[in-house]
Amino acid sequence: MTLRDVTLRDGLQLTGKVLPTERKVRIARQLLALGVPELEIGSMARPDLVPPMANTLELVAQLTPAELERCWVWVATPRHVARAAEAGVRNFQYCFSVSDAHNKANIGRTTEDSLAAMPEAVRLAAEAGGRIQLCLATAFTCPFDGSVDPARVLAIATDPRTAGSADIVIADTLGQAHPGQVGALVGAVAETGHWGTAEHRIVFHGHDTWGMGVANSLAALAAGAAVVDGSLGGLGGCPFAPGASGNTSSEDLLFATRPEWLTPLVLSDLVRLSEELLKELGEPNRSRTAEGARSKAEAFEWVIAAR
């Protein structure tokens, strides 16, 4: 299992506060140094619409090529890819919504328009020596249209215009899916024969609105996903999706899956980093693992007070 921490993009975008570039650099380097395999560090969304992303390219400029190899930036148009590539980005997450209503609210165009533009985005990423992910928001439910037909997700996943993608991201944008749904959809995507391999990974992006974030992520992994997204303390949400709350907590995902690089000391450092950031932002900590790590059960090695 690979964790991609999305604190610096999906985590921050609802806070309304722009963190200084130097602070973002420090967070990114702390996460990478602790062993977090991949990060989502920013977005090319218009800064007047998503102010916390305004200094994304300044952050990119401060990171080394080796660091950027482990970092992803959200894009929605070929122009976004071109601008980000010029700044040094090599991993592009090309995102659009399965439902037209949310895509119009989020990106200002229909799903078909975003899909039609994807080959050009893929070409530009390849010319820059980079890779691009196909990210499908509202893969389960839409805040405006309700339930999304899984067949629509599969149609996009198998559309020839998405063939140049390195990975596919299946996003439960509203956090309304349950493990049975997630397992079924991720499994169906894997059964297409293209996705779910080492070369073309399935990524699950979940939110914890209804308390199913970890359970849904585990269901996705069991069905063929290789990567799950999370943010420190469950921070985040989509500003254009009424009803969406924070992401699944990175700490909770790590405690549940126990990758080899996670040790009690690493977890304690992540909890401290999360607590410091959330206090700075004035945001609540939604991580149950962080709460447990601060408990009085000192005989348990994962409790911070035990060391």
C-alpha positions, 0 to 999 in steps of 0.5 A: 500500500502506498499513501499519498498525503494530500494535505498541501492541496485537498487539505488546505483548499477549504481553509481560506488561509494561504500558508507561506511558501516557506511553511509549505516547503517545510511541511513537504520536506518533513512528510517526505523525510518521515517516509511518506511515499507521495504527496499532492502539493498544490493546484493550478486552480484560479487563485481567486477561486481557491486562494490557499493554492495561490503560491503552488508554483512558488512551492514547486520552485523551492523543491528539488527535482528529486523531491518533485518526483514524489509530488503531484499537482492538480490540473484541469486543462492542458494550459494548466499542464503547460504552465506547471511543466514550465515551473518544473512539475513532472507529476500531473493529476488531471481531474474532472468530475464524472457528473456534469453538474459538479464538473461545471461547478468545479471546472466550468465545463462539461465532463465531455469537454474535459475528456476531449481535452485530455489527449492534449494534456497527456501530450504536454505531460509526455513532452515534459518528461512527466506522467499524468493521472486521470482523476475522476471526482464524484465517482459515487455521488454528486452534490447536485445530481445524486447517485452516479451510475458506475457504468459512467465511470467505467465508460470514462476509464475505458475511453481511448482518450484516457489511455495515456494516463499512468494511473486512475484516481477514483474519488469519493468526493462527498464521502458518501460511499460505503465499502461495498460500493467502493470495492465493487467499483474499484474491482470493476475498474481493475477488471477492465484489464488496463488498470490495477497493474504496476504500470497503471495503478488505481488510486482511491481518494476518500473523504470521511464525511460519514465515517467510512474513510478508512473502511472504504480505503481498505475496501479499495485496497482489497479490490485492487487499488495500490494507492490511497489518499489521506491528509493530516488530521483529516483536513480538507474538502472540496469548496465546490461540493456542498456537504463534503467534509475532510479527507480520510486522515493520513494517520488513521490510514497508516495505523490501519495498514502499517506499511513497513516504514511506519514505526511508533516514532514516525507516527508520533512525529506525524501526529505532532506535525499534524497538531502543529499545523491544525492549531496554526490553521484553527482547524479541528483534528479529526484523526482518531489515531491522533486521539489514541496516540495521546491517550493514557494507555502507556503500555501500548507502544503507539501511544506517544506518552509511552516514550 
